[in-house]
Amino acid sequence: MNHDAIRALYPNVVTIDDGTGAFDAQGNKVEIDEAAVNTWVDPNAYKYQRAAEYPSFADQFDLLYHGGYDAWKAAIDAVKTKYPKE
């Protein structure tokens, strides 16, 4: 089960158990549309992808020192272009 998708699509869900389902605050089972959950796309996915691909701070400072601002900006812009905000 994609817990992030369930929490985004069903804000009343407070507990998710992969074996038994999703439940609200009163313990009532919440019926989940699996098709909707499976097609949900995390609107923040680009942030995680960018964070994983940006150079480390040490590498960025080294690039700034040796290549200047334009080289640093080009490296950062390349990652932002690869993973745009949607």
Secondary structure, 3 states (H helix, E strand, C coil): CCHHHHHHHCCCCCEEECCCEEECCCCCEECCCHHHHHHCCCCCHHHHHHHHHCCCHHHHHHHHHHHHHHHHHHHHHHHHHHCCCC
